[in-house]
Amino acid sequence: MVGRGELTDVAWERIAPLLPGVDGRGRPWRDHRQVINGVLWRLRTGAPWRDLPERYGPWQTAYERFARWEADGTWARLLGQVQVGDDSVGAVGWTVSVDSTINRAHQHAAGARKKGPTAGDELEDLERASAGQALGRSRGGLTTKVHLACDGRGLPLAVVVTPGNVNDSTVFDTVMDELRVPRTGSGRPRRRPDAVIADKAYSSRAIRQVLRRRGIRAVIPERADQRANRLRRGKAGGRPPAFDRKLYEARNVVERCFGRLKQFRAIATRFDKLAARYRAGVHLAALILWLREPFQGPSSARSE
């Protein structure tokens, strides 16, 4: 019987062949499905690892498996392989929406060790160490910002984690660089969407030029101050940027995606000290969103 929030049989059948196998050395691994369900329980509840229910096995095993697969990139690879499967049957919507959300960081997320001596550190050094772990200080305390690029169905294609006080437009290029879906056969990964939808925070000449050079349609509204400055300059201000108001209505898919990701309480509130661990949790939550989407395999696609 599948418990609440655990992998369904259909989801397990999709990812089971992609998981690391036993190499014949040492003790056999505890059942992958049991351990992943334990990691999902912690991600969904936000509880400490030590409070993991006994039905998922020792909490140390679940934590070590989560940390090991973060270090070797297994979580990101699983997400990428599921994306490849959907793209191979034409299910991925390549009108991409980009946005970010700020999440509070729990006090347990602070205090990660940094390299070098710690005695006598100045406040600037401590702030720099926090920024290295994607922690930004604001009026409400420490925060982390998650930047996403979602496909037309509101499923995450790229994930970037930064301190909460980082401006969205400065991370746009990094988000676009993270967007890559490999092909099932030969050929380079697909990295160029048909269009990019973003709000006014991304309205800049630099971003529009980058998209134009790559042949990507920009659907970004012009800010009021930019419009006023262009009109004030008259003919020298140039023409207004092209903007498809009808297509812009689809931007809410990324907002809905954030809402679904934040159903995992360890995503809505950051408890992980290390930015890489928190990002791995976002990858796993994104993987679950992809697995929940009805999948049309290659055989059924051909039958149509």
C-alpha positions in Angstrom: 0.0 0.0 0.0 1.4 3.4 -1.0 1.4 5.9 1.8 0.6 9.6 1.6 3.2 11.5 -0.4 5.1 8.4 -1.3 6.1 7.2 -4.8 3.3 5.6 -6.7 3.8 2.4 -8.6 3.7 4.3 -11.9 6.3 6.8 -10.7 8.6 4.1 -9.3 8.5 2.2 -12.6 9.7 5.3 -14.4 12.7 6.1 -12.2 13.7 2.6 -11.0 15.8 1.8 -14.1 17.6 5.1 -13.7 18.8 4.6 -10.1 22.4 3.5 -9.2 22.8 -0.3 -9.1 24.7 -2.6 -6.7 28.4 -3.0 -7.8 28.8 -6.3 -5.9 31.2 -4.8 -3.3 30.3 -4.3 0.4 26.9 -4.7 1.9 23.8 -4.4 -0.4 22.0 -1.1 -0.4 18.8 -0.7 1.5 15.8 -0.8 -0.8 15.9 2.4 -2.9 12.1 2.9 -2.9 12.0 2.8 0.9 14.8 5.3 1.3 13.4 7.7 -1.3 10.1 7.6 0.4 11.8 8.5 3.6 13.6 11.4 2.0 10.2 12.6 0.5 8.6 12.3 4.0 11.2 14.7 5.4 11.0 17.0 2.4 7.2 17.1 2.7 7.0 17.6 6.5 10.2 19.7 7.1 10.9 17.6 10.2 14.4 16.9 11.4 16.1 13.8 10.0 16.2 12.1 13.4 12.4 12.1 13.5 12.1 9.9 10.4 9.5 7.2 11.1 10.8 3.7 11.5 9.0 2.3 8.5 11.5 4.1 6.3 14.5 2.5 8.0 17.4 4.2 9.9 17.4 8.0 9.5 21.1 7.9 9.0 20.6 5.8 5.9 18.1 8.2 4.4 20.3 11.2 5.1 23.4 9.7 3.8 21.7 8.5 0.6 20.2 12.0 0.1 23.7 13.6 0.7 25.5 11.1 -1.5 23.1 11.5 -4.4 23.4 15.3 -4.1 27.1 15.1 -4.3 27.3 12.8 -7.3 24.4 14.6 -9.1 21.9 11.7 -9.0 18.9 13.9 -8.1 19.6 16.4 -10.9 20.3 13.5 -13.3 16.9 11.8 -12.5 15.1 15.1 -13.1 16.9 15.5 -16.4 16.1 11.9 -17.6 12.4 12.4 -16.9 12.5 15.6 -18.8 14.2 13.8 -21.7 11.4 11.2 -21.7 8.7 13.8 -21.9 10.5 15.9 -24.6 11.0 12.8 -26.8 7.2 12.5 -27.1 6.6 16.2 -27.6 5.0 16.8 -24.2 7.3 19.6 -23.1 5.9 23.1 -23.8 8.8 25.2 -25.0 7.1 28.6 -24.2 9.2 29.0 -21.0 8.2 31.2 -18.0 11.0 32.6 -15.7 10.5 34.0 -12.2 11.8 33.7 -8.6 10.4 33.3 -5.1 11.9 34.1 -1.7 11.9 31.5 1.0 12.6 32.1 4.7 15.7 30.3 6.1 15.2 28.7 9.5 17.8 29.4 12.1 19.1 25.8 11.7 20.1 26.8 8.1 22.7 29.3 9.4 26.2 28.5 10.7 27.6 26.3 7.9 31.4 26.1 8.2 33.6 27.9 5.7 37.2 27.3 4.7 40.0 28.9 6.6 40.3 30.1 10.3 37.1 31.3 12.0 38.6 33.1 15.0 38.3 36.9 14.9 36.2 37.0 11.7 34.7 40.3 10.9 31.0 40.8 10.1 31.9 41.2 6.4 33.5 37.8 6.3 30.4 36.2 8.0 28.1 37.9 5.5 30.3 36.6 2.6 30.2 33.1 4.0 26.4 33.3 4.2 26.2 34.4 0.6 28.3 31.5 -0.4 25.6 29.2 1.0 22.8 31.2 -0.8 21.7 33.0 2.4 20.8 36.7 2.1 20.0 39.0 5.0 16.9 41.2 4.9 14.5 42.8 7.4 12.8 39.5 8.1 16.1 37.6 8.6 17.9 35.2 6.4 16.3 34.2 3.1 17.1 32.1 0.0 15.7 32.8 -3.4 14.8 30.1 -5.9 14.9 31.0 -9.6 12.9 28.8 -12.0 12.4 28.3 -15.7 9.1 26.4 -16.3 7.7 24.9 -19.4 4.2 25.6 -20.7 2.7 23.1 -18.3 4.3 24.7 -15.2 6.9 22.0 -14.7 10.5 23.1 -13.7 13.1 22.9 -16.4 15.9 24.8 -14.7 16.6 25.6 -11.0 19.1 28.2 -9.6 19.4 29.0 -5.9 20.8 32.4 -4.7 20.8 34.6 -1.6 17.4 36.2 -1.1 18.7 39.7 -1.7 19.9 39.1 -5.2 18.2 40.9 -8.1 16.3 38.7 -10.5 17.6 40.2 -13.7 21.3 39.5 -12.7 20.5 35.8 -12.5 18.6 35.6 -15.8 21.6 34.4 -17.8 22.5 31.7 -15.2 18.9 30.4 -15.4 19.0 30.2 -19.2 22.4 28.5 -19.0 20.9 25.8 -16.7 18.1 25.2 -19.2 19.2 22.2 -21.2 17.2 19.0 -22.1 19.3 16.3 -23.8 18.0 14.4 -26.9 17.2 10.7 -26.8 19.3 10.1 -29.8 22.2 12.0 -31.4 22.4 15.8 -31.3 23.1 18.5 -28.8 20.7 19.2 -25.9 17.9 21.6 -26.6 18.7 24.9 -24.9 16.6 27.4 -26.9 12.9 27.8 -26.1 10.5 29.3 -28.5 9.6 32.2 -26.2 10.5 33.4 -22.7 7.8 35.0 -20.6 8.9 37.1 -17.6 7.5 40.0 -15.5 8.8 43.6 -15.4 11.7 42.7 -13.1 13.4 41.2 -16.2 12.6 44.2 -18.4 16.1 45.4 -19.5 17.8 46.1 -22.8 20.5 43.6 -22.0 18.1 40.7 -21.5 16.1 41.6 -24.6 19.3 41.7 -26.7 20.5 38.3 -25.3 17.1 36.7 -26.3 17.1 38.4 -29.7 20.6 37.1 -30.5 19.6 33.6 -29.6 16.4 33.8 -31.7 14.1 33.6 -28.7 10.9 35.6 -28.6 10.8 37.9 -25.5 7.4 38.4 -23.8 8.4 40.9 -21.2 6.3 44.0 -20.4 8.0 47.4 -20.3 8.3 49.1 -17.0 6.6 52.5 -16.5 9.8 54.4 -15.9 11.4 52.9 -19.0 8.3 53.8 -21.1 8.4 57.4 -19.7 12.1 57.8 -20.4 11.6 56.5 -24.0 8.8 58.9 -24.7 10.7 61.8 -23.2 13.5 61.2 -25.6 11.1 61.3 -28.6 12.5 59.8 -31.8 15.8 59.1 -30.1 14.0 56.8 -27.6 13.3 54.3 -30.4 10.2 52.1 -30.8 8.5 50.3 -28.0 9.6 46.6 -27.5 7.3 44.0 -29.0 4.9 42.6 -26.4 2.3 39.8 -26.9 -0.3 40.6 -24.2 -2.3 37.4 -25.0 0.8 35.1 -24.6 1.8 37.0 -21.4 -1.4 35.6 -19.7 0.4 32.2 -19.5 2.9 33.6 -17.1 0.9 32.4 -14.1 2.1 28.8 -14.8 5.4 29.6 -13.0 3.5 31.1 -10.0 1.4 27.9 -9.8 4.7 25.9 -9.9 6.0 27.8 -6.9 2.8 27.0 -5.1 3.2 23.3 -5.8 6.8 23.3 -4.8 6.1 25.0 -1.5 3.7 22.2 -0.6 7.0 20.6 0.4 7.6 22.4 3.7 11.4 21.9 3.5 11.3 23.9 0.3 8.9 26.7 1.6 11.3 27.1 4.6 14.9 26.2 4.3 16.4 24.0 7.0 19.5 22.8 5.1 22.8 24.5 6.0 24.3 23.8 2.6 23.0 25.5 -0.5 23.8 22.3 -2.6 21.6 20.2 -0.2 18.7 22.7 -0.4 19.0 22.8 -4.2 19.0 19.0 -4.3 15.7 19.1 -2.3 14.3 21.4 -5.0 15.4 19.0 -7.7 13.7 16.1 -5.9 10.5 18.1 -5.4 10.6 19.1 -9.1 11.1 15.5 -10.0 7.9 14.6 -8.1 6.0 17.2 -10.0 7.2 15.7 -13.3 6.3 12.2 -12.2 2.8 13.3 -11.2 2.1 14.6 -14.7 0.4 11.9 -16.9 3.1 10.4 -19.1 2.4 9.3 -22.7 5.1 6.8 -23.7 6.6 6.5 -27.1 4.4 3.5 -28.1 1.2 5.4 -27.4 2.5 8.5 -29.1 3.2 6.4 -32.2 -0.3 4.9 -32.2 -1.9 8.4 -32.6 
